[in-house]
Amino acid sequence: MTRRVRVVICGFGNVGRNFARLLDSKRRMAADRYGIEIELAGVGELKGSVLSEGGIPPSSLAEYFEKHGNLGDYPEKGKPDWEGADIVREAARTDVLVETTPTDIETGEPALTHIRLALERGWHVVSANKGPFIRNYQSLKSLAGSKEVEIKLSAAAAAALPTLDVAQTCLAGAEIHSIEGILNGTSNFILSRMRTDDMRYDDALAEAQRLGIAETNPTLDVEGFDTANKLALIVNVAMGADLLPGQVDRTGITGVSADEVRRAAAKGKIIRLVGRASMDDRGEVRASVAPTELSADHPLASVDGSEKGITYTTDTMDRITVSGGKSDPRGAAAALYKDLLNIYRAP
């Protein structure tokens, strides 16, 4: 028997539209393998939204948005003056909020409002937006528990790399003592090119920008902010802490010279931007982000190019490392889709 699951998407940028297209391309697989029929009930966007009592064709809606730049005039179902919060308040018979609006690390808005409204209505939440959870994870988790629904955040913590899946599922019953992660693909690409092609930082950055790996303004990536944000989220979920990004000692890669990379290589070491966190016996967490010399046999030393990786050290399972995963919008969308399926799949 197939179960119908109605979803609302807030945010229809690259990740949201890729997720919508996955609903179409994976439709048969979801039904055959998991017994789930996923129906798109609505999409909330700043420049008009869309809502339907029935289903909305996901790929067609993505194409419409790319052509028109808004959803307010979508035939019969468009809501010109509605935003995400309006859709979450008004959508009927909905089961899941998929949150992909732009991240605001300081306030968490507008996603924080969307998520609280959804949880209060008894919806599950699947999010690619880390902003609401860095400062509010424990309270949102408590609200979800009171409503007997789930929060899934794989896409918010390193896109397709299953950082939280490993911590929450594969390491169930183990105590996580420390975390090490290469969590930013842009910085890792730059350091990799500096090592393999003897490039200067500026030249490696320019190549990353030319390839679309780095933003025009790469500050969040190369100064370590993105890594600190992801690390704080992972620590709070995996270790049950309340770490803020501002509590993470942070050094970016802009000061790493080609000479430093060469000297490290001469010693058989590789420089990576590593986020580290450890918890002491009193439950206090120390966390840092910094360019770090790794020995060649370190499990993160082989994480090359724009890939990412994470290592957990535990009390009973020793050291566990995962690496790889797409860092682009399709990879993040796939992580959202995986989280949605895992809410409903049979145990």
N, C-alpha and C positions, 0 to 999 in steps of 0.2 A: 504494500500500500504506500502511495506517495503522499508525503506531507507538504502542504503549501506553506511557504515562509514569505511573508511580505516585508520588504525592506524600504527604508527611506535613506537617501544619500544627502548629506549636507556638505556642499562643496563639490563643484563639477569641473575642477581643473584637470590636469593631466592624469592624476591618480584616480580621481572619481570617474572620469570617462573610460579609462582602462578597466576599472572595476566593472562598469556597466557593460562593456563589451565582453568581459569574461562571463557575465551572466548568460549571454547568448551562446558564446563558443563552447562553454562547458555545461550547457543545459542538459544534454542527454547524459553525460557522465554523472552529473549530480543526481539525476533521477535513477539511473541504473545502478550506480554504485552505493549511493547514500540514501536513496528513497526520498529525495528532497526536490521540490519544485520551487524555485526562487522567483518571486514576482516583485517587480519594481513598482512601488506604490507612489513614490514622489521624489522630487529633487529640490532642495533648497539652495538658492543662489542669491547674491546681492542684487543682481539686475533682473529680478523676476524669477519666479519658481513655477513648479508644475506639480499637480496632485491629481490622483485618479482613484475612484472607488474600485475600478478594475485595475488591470496591469497596464504598464506603459512599455512599449518596445525599447529596450535599453540601447541597442546600437543605433537605432533610428534617432533616438533622443540625443545621443552623443553627436551624431552628424548634424542635427538641427542646431545644437549649441555652437558647434564649430563654424557653421555657416552664418548664423545670426548674432552670436555673441550674447544672447540672453534666452531665457525660457518663458518669459512673461506672455509672449504672444503665441506660444505653442497651441495649435488648434484644439479647441474645446476644453483643454485641461490646464492652460496657462493661467498663472496668478501674477499679474503685472506688479502688484505692490507688496507681495509677500516675500519674506526672507526665510532663512532656515528655521528660526524659532516658530514662525507661523505654521510651517509645514509640520513640525514635530507636535505642536499643540492640536492641529486639526486632523491629522491623518487617522483614519479609522482602521481597525483590525490589523494593526502593524505589529511586527515582532522584533525588528532589529533596526537600530540606527547605525549607519555606516558614516563615520565622521572623517572628512578629508579637507576641511577648510584650512586656510593658511595658519601656520603656527604663530601664536604670540606667547613667548616663553614667560613673560612677566605676568600677564593677566589671565592667560588661558582662553580669552574670549575671541570670537563668539562661541567657540566650541564648548566651553565650560557650561554655558547656558543651555546649549543644545543637549548636552549629555545629561545634565541634571534633570531637564524636562523629560527626556526619554526614560531615564531610570525611574523617575517618579510615576511614569505611565506604565511601568512594568515591562519595558523593552530591554532586550540585550543591547550591548554597545560594542561595536567593533571599530577601532580607531587607528588611523595613520597619523593622528595629530598628538604629539607628545605634550604640548603646552598645558592642557588642563590637568595632566596627571603628575607632573613634576612636583607641584606644590599641593596637590589635592588628592593624591592617589588613595591614601588611607580613608579619607572621608567618603570618597566616591565608591570605594570598595565596600564600605559599611552600608551605604545606601543601597547598592546593588544586592548585598546580602539580605537586607530587610525586605526587598522586593522579590527575592529568589530568582534573580537574573544574573547574567555573567558580563564581565568586562574583558575584552580580548585586545591586546596591544602589540601584537607581533610587528605590524607594519610601522609602528612608532619607534621601535627599538632596532634600527639597522635593517629595515625593509625586509628582503627575502631571507636574510640570515636568521635562523631560528633561535635567537638569543633567549627569549623568554620561554619558548617551548621546552628547551633543554632544562632551564632552571626549574620550571614549574611542574613538568611532567617527567622528564627523564631522570631528574635528580630528586624525585619525591622521596621523602624520608631521610635525605642527607642534609647535613648542615653545610652551607656554603661559607667557607672561611675567607676566600679572596676571589677577586675577579680581575682579569687582565683582558683588554680588548683593543683591537684595531677597528674602530667604529666609524671612521670617516674615509670614504673611498677617494676623495679628491686629494687629501693630504698623502694618503698611501701611494697614489699614482705618482705624485710629484717626487716623493722620496725614492720610489722605485726607479724612476727615470734618471734621477741624479746618480743613482748607484750603477745602473746597468749601462748608461750611455754617457757617463761622466759629464752630465749637464749641470749648469748653474741653476740655482733656485728660480730666477726670473725666467729663464728659457723653458724650464720644465713646467712652470705655471702657465706660460704662454701656450705651450702645446696642449695642456689640459683644457685651457679655455677654447682653443681652436677645435678640439674634439668634442666640446660640449660637456666635458666632465666637471670643469670648474665654472662657477658663475662669473659674470663680468666683475662683480665685487665679491671676492672669495673670502672676505674677512671671517665669517662664521666658521668656515672650514679650516683655513690655514692658521688661524689664531687659537684653535682648539675649543671654541665655544660649542660647536656641534657635538664634539666628542664628550665634553663635560655634560651637556644636556642629556645625551643618550645614556651616559654612565650613571647620572643621578636617577634617571627613570629605571634603569635595570637594577640598580642597587635597591631602590625602594620596593620594587616588585619582588626581587629574588631574595633579599635579605630582611625585608620588613622594616626598613629604616625610614627616616624622613630627611634624606640628604637633599640639600638645595644646590643648584649649579654654582652659586657664589661661594659655597664651602669647599669646592674642588680647587686645589692648587693647580693653576693652569699656565702652561707655556706652549706656544704654538711652534710652527716650523719655519717661520719667516727668517729666523736668525741662523738656520742651519746652512753652513757653507759647503761648497763642493769639496774643500780640503777636509772638513770634518768627516764627510762621507767616505773619502778616500782613506783617511786614517783608520776609520772603523773597519773598512774592508781589509786593510792590511793586517788587522788583528783578528780577522776571521769573523767580524761582527757586522750586523746589519742595523741601520737606524730606522726605527718605525715610530710613529706617533702613537703612544700607548696610553690608554686610560686604565688606571689601577685603583682598586678599592679593597680594603681589608677591614674585618671587624674584630675587635679585641674581646677579651673575656667579659668586659663590662657592657658589651653591645654597642660600643662607640665605633663609628666608621671613619677611617682616614682615606681620602681619595685624592688622586692627582691625574693630571694629563700633561705629558711632556715627551719630547723626542728622546728615545731610549735606545741604547745599544743592546741588541739582543744577540746572544750566541747563535751560531748556525743551527744548533740542535734544539733551540727553543721552538715550541709548536707554532708560534706566531711569526717566526722568521720567514717561513715559506709563503706567507700571505702576501701575494705580489700584486702589482698594478692597482686597479681600483677595487679589488676585492676587500672584504672585511673578515674578521675572525674574532672569536672570544674563547677564553679559557676560564673554567671554573675549577677551583681547588676545594675539595670537600673533606669531611671527616671520614666518610666510609667508602667513597668511590674514587678517591684520589683525584687525579687531574683529568678533566674532560675538556676537549677542544673541538669546536666546529668552525668551519670557514667556508667562504664562497658566497653564493647567492647574488642574484641580480640587484644592482643598486638603483636601477632606473624606475620610472613610474610604473612600468608593467610589473616589475618585481614587487613593488609596494602593493600594487593592486592584487597580485597573487597572494601576498601575505594576508590581506584583508579577506580574500575569498577563502583561504585555508581556515582562518579563524572562524568565519561564519559556519563552514561545514563542520568544524570540530565542536561547535556548540550543539549541533543537532545529530551528529553521527551516533550510531548505536555503540555502547561500550564494548 
